[in-house]
Every structure is written in C-alpha cells, then in structure tokens.
Amino acid sequence: MTSRTTHLTLLSRVRDLDDNHSWREFDTRYRDLILRFCRSRGLQQSDAEDVRQIVMLNLARALRTFEYQPARGRFRGYLGRVVANAIHRHFRRPQLEQRGLETSVTSELSDGDPERLEAQWDREWMHHHYRLAMNTVRETAEPRSVSVFERLLAGDTTDQVAEDFSMTRDAVHKVKQRLRNRLKALVQEQVHDEVRA
Amino acid sequence: MKCEPEGLREEPPDPESLESMGFGFEDPGDAWMDQLRGAEVPLGLGTIGPYELLDEIERGGQGVVYRARQPGTKRLIALKRPIAGSFSSRSTRQRFEREIESAAALNHPNIVTAYGMEIVDGTPLLAMEWIDGVTLTRWISGGSPENPGDDPEPGQGPCRDPRESIEVFLRVCDAIAHAHSRGILHRDLKPSNILVADDGQPHVLDFGLAKRLAYAEPDAQGKLDLTLSGDFLGTPAYASPEQFSPRQTQFDERTDIYSLGVILYEMLTGLSPYPDPSNVTELIRAVETVTPPRLSSIDPRLGRELDTIVLKAMAKTPSARYANVDSLASDLRRYLAGEPISAVEPTTWYLLKKVVTRNRLAFAFAATVVLLVLGFGLNAIHLTDRLRAERDDAMAMKNQFYADKVNITDQANVLERLLFRVTDTGMTGAKDLGADEEREFDRLLSGLRESIGREKAGASCADELLGTRNPYFDPVDFAANREGPGLQGPGLDVIGP
C-alpha cells in the first residue's frame, strides 16, 4: 500500500517543477528503462545519455499537464512516444549530422519500423517492471527464499536446489510459487499506479 | 437485437490486465521466469568513442564517471562525461579544458593525473588516471576499496582515529600546496573530490573549477600572487563565505584553506560544521554568520588545539585564516609532534605544558627520580629520629645497668660480711642468726636476686638495641662492661638458687 501511495505521489509530484527530490526519484526510476531502450536500438551509451536528457526535459514540460485519458493511451505508450521522438530529434541535430554517419544508419536508429519499435518498447517496459518488482522482492522477502529462487533463476533444477538447501522438492516448488505470486502482485501494483497517474 | 445466453458471451480482454500486456505470469511452463531472466541481463555499456566502458562509477549533478579501458594500451582509466553530454554548454567544455590545463601544470603523487580531453560525437570526454579507492566521504566512515560501505548517515560519528585522519589530511594539504605553488587554486575542494586508495594515499581530483592564473608569476621575493576575482563556483557546503559574496571578491589560497578546514572538521567529527547542509539558503546564512561548534564539544579527545587549528582555517574573513596551506600543515604537524602550535598565544603556562607533553617520558622519569630521592630523604630523617630515640633508650638502660651493678656489688659486700660473721661465730646456717639478722639476710638475698634478674634482662635488651641494631653503638664496649667482675664473682655462685 505504501508503495502504491508513494508511486502515485511521485507521478503527481513531478508536475511541480520545483520539486527536485521527486524529479531525482523519477529520473532514477525511469533512467534505466530509457537507456536500455536506446541501447537496444543500437545507440551508443553517450547518445543514450543525450536522449535521456531530452526525454527528461520534455517530460518536465509535458507532465505538468499530463492527464490519463484512455483514448490517448497509457503512460507506457506516452513515455514510449516521448523517447522515440527524442531519439528522432537527437539524430537530426546539426552537430550530429557532422559525424558523417550514413543517413540510412541514423534513419534506422531514430525511426525504423513503427511496429517493431513499439514491440521493442513494450518488451523493455515489461522488463523494467520485472526488474523493479524483483528488486523489491530481494529487499523484502525472506533471505532463504530469495536464495532458493535465485538458484532457480540461474537455471538450477528443482532437485539440485532441494538437495543443496536440504528441502523437499515440494518445498522448493512452494517457494517458487510464492515468489511468483509476490512478483505478480508487485508488477500489478506498479502498472496500476502508472495507469492511475 | 440478438440475445446471447449468459455465460456463453466471451468477455473482451481487459486491456489493463498483465496478461494482455504480455507479462506471461499465467502462461504455461515458466514463461514468466524467462521474462525475468531477460529483464535482468546486465546492460552492456558498450563504448564511447574509442573507449570501452566497463562500469558506471558515479553519477552526479555534473557528470557521469565510468571505469573504462583505453584502446591500444588497454590501460584502465576513469572517463568523465558531462551529464549534459552533447548538450553541454560552453562553460562545461571550458571546465573540462581548464581541468586539462591544470593537470598539465601539476605533477604530484596525491593529485589524480588527467591524461587528456577530447570531443567525441560532440561530447567532451575527460580521461583520467584510474584510482582504485573510495571517496573521502566513505573513507571517513571506515570504507575501503574492498569494502566501500554505504555513505555515512548524517550525525554518524567517524570511525577513524584522529591521528590517522590528520595524517591523510596532511597529504591532501601537500597536494594543494603543490597546486598553489604552481599558481593553481582548486576552488571546489570537498570529500567527494578526494579518493583514498587502499594504501591510505589520498588523491585529489576534479580541478575542473581550478583557475590557472596567467599572471601568477613569482614576485621579487619569489612568492606567487594567486589573487583572482570571479563569480560563485563550487559546492555550497564547502565554499568559503567570500565565494557567496555578491561583490566581486578577491579569491586567493585562503579560499581553498577554508574548504580544507571544513573537510578536516568532517574528517575529525564525522559531522558537517553547519546544520542541514541540504538547505542551501540556510547553509549560506550559516556559512556567513554562524561559528561552528567546537570539535572538542563533539569529541573531547580532539582537544582545544584542534579546535583552534580547524576554526582558524574556517575563519569567516580570509585575513583571520592561515596565510597559506603550509602554515596550516605545519601547525597540524606540530600538534602531532606535541609542539606548541602557532595559532595559540604562546603563554608561559602553554609553552611549559607543551614541553612537558612533548617530553612526557623524560618528565615521567625525572619525576620518578625526584619522588624517589624525596622518599629516601624523608625516610632517612624518620629513621634517624627513631635511631636517636632508641640510642637514648639504650643509654638510659645502660646507666640503669651500671647503677644496678653498683647496687649488686654493695649488696654482695654486705652479704659477704654477713657470711664471714656467721663463719666467725661458728654458726652453721642462717637459722642461727638473730631475728633481725635473719630478716636483713633475707632482704639482702631477695634484693640481690631481683637485681641480678634485672641485670640479666637489661643486658639482653641493651644487647639487642645497641649491639645489633644501632650502628652508632660500639658493641665491644658494652660487652666489656657486661663482663665485669661483680657478676662473675664466686660469692654469687654460692648464693644461687
């Protein structure tokens, strides 16, 4: 409940440009998503950082008036469009055109197939929520359960993990199911917060 | 309208459900775990220009620092990229250029070497020496390269011994003194701009705000004029009052000395000298008007001299501070050596105290010797008094002994006469004496026995007192007296019990 309230407050608070703390929190939460998406599009780390900079500047302006309107899509799609536009604008900057990159290369980086672009964004956005939820699980779940789950995540079989932790197969399976349910609840909560923002 | 039976109508998918978004929690098998694995694949940093990025080390308000590998040499470097990247303002680029210019003029083991600056895809990059260390902020709270730890909480005391902190700080002073000697002011000294390597050596970095003075030529006395004027630059919590001044203020070495004072304050106490350094308005007011709490009020181990040194370095007006970094360092070295520091008025009591403290061992030895001599002296006086009293007692006993001996002799003479009389009158024993003569005989005999007993006891006691314990008494004399004929005469043997 606390998480939901905090997150709701975060997305509401970033509308206040003077609230630096909220902006830092927002930047920390979405920086990784934006950088990963840019890198998955083939941008260098340096370009990805530039795009992140443009995104934050644009969001600072736009979020002041942002309201959730189902007809216009979710925050997920909204943020995706802002990032795609930022990439597009980044490669249209005069000083970058002087790099001598092939026009086709910059065009592919900044535009590309719209459907593919959207699928790529959706995948990164899902991964982003998985990471956030898993971080929360690591911080809050019982350490032994987390250790068991980390082994399964690393690819070890249920039998191996059961033997190493002196547990029954059934007990290992229950740990996995419990953490799955917890992850699902956390992701649901995170997504719900974005929709309600 | 066609009516469909309840329960047969297919529910439209909820566009906001996780399944419709593709999270896969309900998919057969462990699709959700595959998603999670994919999500946790580390983000490869790739390259920036020719540099291979290995880790992101630090992300601050001004820039991002990466651990990177230099092409060709494969040397590890710290690569700094301004946060604004290719949007960097002209001033940011100038800052990088200044850092390179400063670095070119500096060659000191406690200053991070800057290798060079280049523009890659419109973004200025700064390549610096890689130091495997922790920031001074973390070092203060006990962090090390192996165990960096978390940033210290406000109010958390330092874990370091004050002497260890001062010794590290002195190396920072050496580095800054070197920069000043080359005509360079740092202007942004703070713990996060100082890395401490695992060998305990500090390395000052970020000379980005440093100012190299074109006119910093030695004067006739060989001194450099480091004065310059400028707008506020730096970090508020470590900036000097004159850096906040709206007037065009003259900066010189003492601006860096103020920042060094704040750093030393934090190193020794683990606390910021001013409350709530995150509130910039309040902080500026405090820097300009508030005298920080004395270090000794936070940790009594630190003492008044460190109060004086640190608060002198942090004086509000530059003229009240140390004139140069060497003076500050010299006072700290004197403090460590137990010598009088220059920042304290040299009163006789203070100087005496310092001499005693500095030569603690010698003074402790001397004090022990004095106490021992005094002890022996007093003991000797006491012993002399006691011996004198014992000698007097012995002399009195000796006199009594002679008196008794005379008395015994007299009594023996009387007894002898009585015996002769008995013999002369043909009496065979004391029973033939008259009543008066018999009483006299008994009295004499009783007195003689008493005197002999006292004489024996007195001789024994005098022997003990004078013969063996009194060095001033001649035992030979006493023995000669004791062997007097009156005690050994044949008459006495006759009248023995």
HADDOCK unambig.tbl for C-alpha pairs under 7 A between the chains (distance, minus, plus):
assign (segid A and resid 36 and name CA) (segid B and resid 43 and name CA) 6.67 0.50 0.50
assign (segid A and resid 44 and name CA) (segid B and resid 46 and name CA) 6.73 0.50 0.50
assign (segid A and resid 44 and name CA) (segid B and resid 47 and name CA) 6.52 0.50 0.50
assign (segid A and resid 44 and name CA) (segid B and resid 48 and name CA) 6.55 0.50 0.50
assign (segid A and resid 45 and name CA) (segid B and resid 45 and name CA) 5.98 0.50 0.50
assign (segid A and resid 45 and name CA) (segid B and resid 46 and name CA) 6.52 0.50 0.50
assign (segid A and resid 45 and name CA) (segid B and resid 47 and name CA) 6.64 0.50 0.50
assign (segid A and resid 45 and name CA) (segid B and resid 48 and name CA) 6.37 0.50 0.50
assign (segid A and resid 46 and name CA) (segid B and resid 48 and name CA) 5.96 0.50 0.50
assign (segid A and resid 49 and name CA) (segid B and resid 85 and name CA) 6.99 0.50 0.50
assign (segid A and resid 50 and name CA) (segid B and resid 84 and name CA) 6.78 0.50 0.50
assign (segid A and resid 50 and name CA) (segid B and resid 85 and name CA) 5.74 0.50 0.50
assign (segid A and resid 50 and name CA) (segid B and resid 86 and name CA) 6.65 0.50 0.50
assign (segid A and resid 53 and name CA) (segid B and resid 84 and name CA) 6.79 0.50 0.50
assign (segid A and resid 95 and name CA) (segid B and resid 122 and name CA) 6.73 0.50 0.50
assign (segid A and resid 96 and name CA) (segid B and resid 121 and name CA) 6.65 0.50 0.50
assign (segid A and resid 99 and name CA) (segid B and resid 121 and name CA) 6.52 0.50 0.50
assign (segid A and resid 126 and name CA) (segid B and resid 23 and name CA) 6.60 0.50 0.50
assign (segid A and resid 127 and name CA) (segid B and resid 36 and name CA) 6.91 0.50 0.50
assign (segid A and resid 127 and name CA) (segid B and resid 39 and name CA) 4.38 0.50 0.50
assign (segid A and resid 128 and name CA) (segid B and resid 39 and name CA) 6.82 0.50 0.50
assign (segid A and resid 130 and name CA) (segid B and resid 36 and name CA) 5.94 0.50 0.50
assign (segid A and resid 130 and name CA) (segid B and resid 39 and name CA) 6.51 0.50 0.50
assign (segid A and resid 131 and name CA) (segid B and resid 39 and name CA) 6.22 0.50 0.50
assign (segid A and resid 131 and name CA) (segid B and resid 40 and name CA) 6.57 0.50 0.50
assign (segid A and resid 153 and name CA) (segid B and resid 33 and name CA) 6.86 0.50 0.50
assign (segid A and resid 153 and name CA) (segid B and resid 37 and name CA) 6.84 0.50 0.50
assign (segid A and resid 184 and name CA) (segid B and resid 25 and name CA) 6.93 0.50 0.50
assign (segid A and resid 188 and name CA) (segid B and resid 18 and name CA) 6.86 0.50 0.50
